[in-house]
Amino acid sequence: MGMILRIASSRIVGQGDIVGRSGYFSLNLSANSVMRGRLDARRTLKSLVADLRVNNKSNSMKTSIVTLLITFCFYLSVYAQAPQDKATELKEQALSSLKQKDYIKARYLFKKAYEAFAVRENYPQAIECGIQANALYVRENFYKEGFELCRNMEQLIWTGEQKQNKVFYDLRFPISKERLQMYISLKNPAQAKNQLDKLEEIASLAKNDSLMEVLLYTKANYYYTFNQNTQGDACFRKLISQYKEKKDYDKVSDCYKTLIGIARKANNAPLMERTYESYIVWTDSVKALTAQDELNVLKRKYDESLQTIQDKDSTVSAKQYIIIGLCTLVAILVAAIIVLAILLLKFITGNRKLKKSVVIANEHNELKTKFIRNISSQMEPTLNTLGTSAKELSAQAPRYAEQMQAQVAALKQFSDNIQELSSLENSLTEPYEMGEVNAGTFCESVMEKAKEFMKPDVTPSVNAPKLQVKTNKEQLERILLYLLKNAAFYTEQGRISLDFKKRGAHTHQFIITDTGTGIPAEQQENLFKPFTQVKDLTTGDGLGLPICSLIATKMNGSLTLDTSYTKGCRFILELHA
């Protein structure tokens, strides 16, 4: 962009041109000289004035010099600051065009901004603008131009590294990442893998945590694009694990949101569903972590209050007052348990009606968990005190002490079952670990353990082939043993059988059948629902079957009652491997 000022005698021919008697000479002010700053401009001006003095000393020349100086000063005022601000101005114009969705103009301006920053050797800004321009190339499938721009940027970085004698890992990384994205868009896994390896090498050499995080996001995108979902999940798990260690819960949430976005973009419904479930569980866990500190404070205050009460109780000498106090505490605890059962019943009923509302469900889960833990923690020391007192009273009132011990044991078992029921409901999305089990050998072992609970007139039987199945051995044994014990309790004579049947490639059933009293029809509907009956806790709390049902759900199965069987009772545990 040069400006040529031709100077001659005293006649102004045109803008910037002055013709003189002694001939003419020219001054070339190029863009490069302007970019060198005011100092070069001043030197050029001094040289011009000296030439004018040599060539012409007439009065008319003075007029020409004045004209020339005015023109030159105007030029300097307009362009002297341009090299410093032009690149930034181009970048701002490009961003404005991008915001207005004028992508062609934005790409052109980003390219010009890149070139301007490159001339000034502002490498970070240059690469930023180059990456933006490249992304707009890719948007219109101009991959040839995109790759050419990437090569140009790498050459620029190499030149800068030679000048500054250091490696710009943080600038090489986005260039390689952009080239990787183009290969991914072109569905070229081989070249994409090569770029991914190069990207990983750069991140490793840079020893930059931020680059490693971006690398994991990039690797996950690569794996999901080329249907390597296992590797993609591993990348996100690593990212989430790192953020959890740092207790950066916001970034953990961002990981889940990013993964949901990737799944939505790839139209991967299973991945989206799986990720959303994990995100809901994570949201609940964050709330639990936040509430844990509050719970610890309350627990500490409760322990302090309980210690004070125990200290005061120790000063009471009369055993009659102790008995009265203990009976009162038992009554209060029983009332609290009943209230808790009613609240849990209302909660479970309301929760089932509001399944579609995620926010409300989360609030209820948080309230339930906090309440159950608080009540259980309050019950435990008091129940222990009651048990100890009952033992002390056994010599004076053995019958009363035995009854009291049975009630305390029932309360403890009820408290444990409530906690487990709550824990299972909150962790239904967390499956158990699976392992290989021989069905025939396993069923015979479980039946052998259940024989001791069976009456003399009852005949046990096992019908299970020697087949390998994939399941959780401990939880399966727990369900079957509970059902067999239940059958033994209600069967006076006859037969109790345990059968194994394979219903498909990945589906099998464990069937427990007895010839006992059976279950009345009016009770069958609510059989697997907790707290549907108010009963003496010493005879059972009615939570066994609901707990078994939830365990079966976590094992990817279901526990049902065969209502068509009328000669006793038959339960079917169906599992899907």
Buried (B, 14 or more C-beta within 10 A) or exposed (E): EEBEBBBBBBEBEEEBBBBBEEEBBEBEBEBEBBBBEEEBBEEBBEEBEEEBEEBBEEEEBEEBBEBBBEBBEEBBEEBBEBBEEBBBEBBEBBBEBBEEEBBEBBBBBBBBBBBBBBBBEBBEBBBBBBBBBBBBBBEEEBBEBBBEBBEBBBEBBEEBBEEEEEBBBBBBBBBBBBBBBBBBBEEBBEBBBBBBEBBBEBBEEBEBEEBBBBBBBBBBBBBBBBEBBEEBBBBBBBBBEBBBEEEEBEBBBEBBEBBBEBBEEBEBEEBBEBBBEBBBBBBBBBBBEEBEEEBEEBBEEBEEEBEEBEEEBEEEEEEEEBBEBBEEBBEEBEEEBEEBBEBBBEBBEEBEEEEEEEEEBBEBBBEBBBBBBBBBBBBEBBBEBBBEBBEEBBEEEEEBBEEBBEBBBBBBBBBBBBBBBBEBBBBEEEEBEBEEBBBBEBBEBBBEEBEEBBEEEBEBEBEBEEEEBEBBBEBBBBBBBBBBBBBBBBBEEBBBBBBBBEEEEEEBBBBBBBBBEBBEEEEEEEBBBBBEEEEEBEEBBBBBBBBBBBBBBBBBBBBBBEEEBEEBBBBBBBBBB
